[in-house]
Amino acid sequence: MGLRAKLRKLERAAREETIEIPQQDGTVKRFPISAGKAAFKNASDRLGAGENAPPEHPLVVAARNSSDPVWSSSFYAANDENWTDPIKDLSE
C-alpha cells in the first residue's frame, strides 16, 4: 500500500469520528463526536437563562448557519424565543 492510499484510509477513518455540518457559504464545519454532548448541554443551559446564558457552543452556531435542513431545524439551532413563547390555548 502506497503513501497516498494510507493517507486516504486515515482520512476516511477520521471522518467517521466527526460531526460534519455544511454551512451556507459552502464550507463544512467539523467537530469531534464528543462536541455533540457538550453542545446539547450548552443549548439546554441556554434555554430560559436570558442574559445569564453561557456563550454559545461553536456547534450550536454552526447548526444555526447550516444549509442542511436536518441541522438548521434541529434542537441545536433553536432560538431561546422559540422555546419560551406562551402556548396558545386550543381548548375552546
C-alpha positions in Angstrom: 0.0 0.0 0.0 1.4 3.4 -1.1 1.6 6.5 1.0 -1.4 8.1 -0.7 -3.6 5.1 -0.1 -2.6 5.1 3.6 -3.4 8.8 3.8 -6.9 8.3 2.2 -7.6 5.4 4.6 -6.6 7.6 7.6 -8.8 10.5 6.3 -11.8 8.2 5.9 -11.3 6.8 9.4 -11.0 10.4 10.8 -14.2 11.5 9.0 -16.2 8.7 10.6 -15.4 10.1 14.0 -16.5 13.6 13.3 -19.7 15.6 13.0 -19.8 17.5 9.7 -22.2 20.4 9.4 -22.4 22.1 5.9 -22.6 25.8 6.0 -24.5 28.3 3.8 -21.3 29.7 2.4 -20.3 26.2 1.0 -17.8 25.3 3.7 -18.1 22.5 6.2 -17.6 22.8 10.0 -16.2 19.6 11.6 -16.4 18.7 15.3 -15.4 15.6 17.3 -18.2 13.3 18.3 -17.8 14.4 21.9 -18.8 18.0 20.9 -22.4 16.9 20.4 -22.8 16.1 24.1 -21.2 19.4 25.1 -23.3 21.4 22.6 -26.5 19.7 23.8 -25.7 20.6 27.4 -24.9 24.2 26.3 -28.1 24.5 24.4 -30.1 23.2 27.3 -28.4 25.5 29.7 -29.1 28.5 27.5 -32.9 27.8 27.3 -34.7 30.3 29.5 -31.4 31.7 31.0 -31.9 35.1 29.4 -28.9 37.4 29.9 -27.2 34.9 32.3 -26.9 32.4 29.5 -23.4 30.9 28.8 -21.8 31.7 25.4 -23.0 29.6 22.5 -21.1 26.4 21.7 -19.5 26.6 18.3 -21.5 23.6 17.1 -24.7 25.4 18.0 -23.6 28.4 15.9 -22.7 26.0 13.0 -26.1 24.3 13.2 -27.9 27.6 13.1 -25.9 28.7 10.0 -26.2 25.3 8.3 -27.5 24.9 4.7 -28.8 21.4 5.6 -32.4 21.4 6.9 -31.5 18.5 9.2 -29.2 20.8 11.2 -30.9 24.1 10.7 -34.2 22.8 12.1 -32.6 20.7 14.8 -32.7 21.3 18.6 -29.2 22.8 18.4 -30.4 25.6 16.0 -33.4 26.6 18.1 -33.5 30.2 19.4 -34.5 31.0 23.0 -37.6 32.8 21.8 -39.0 29.7 20.1 -38.9 27.8 23.4 -40.2 30.4 25.8 -43.2 31.7 23.8 -46.6 31.0 25.5 -48.6 28.2 24.1 -51.9 29.1 22.5 -54.9 27.7 24.4 -56.9 25.5 22.0 -59.3 24.0 24.5 -62.3 26.2 23.5 
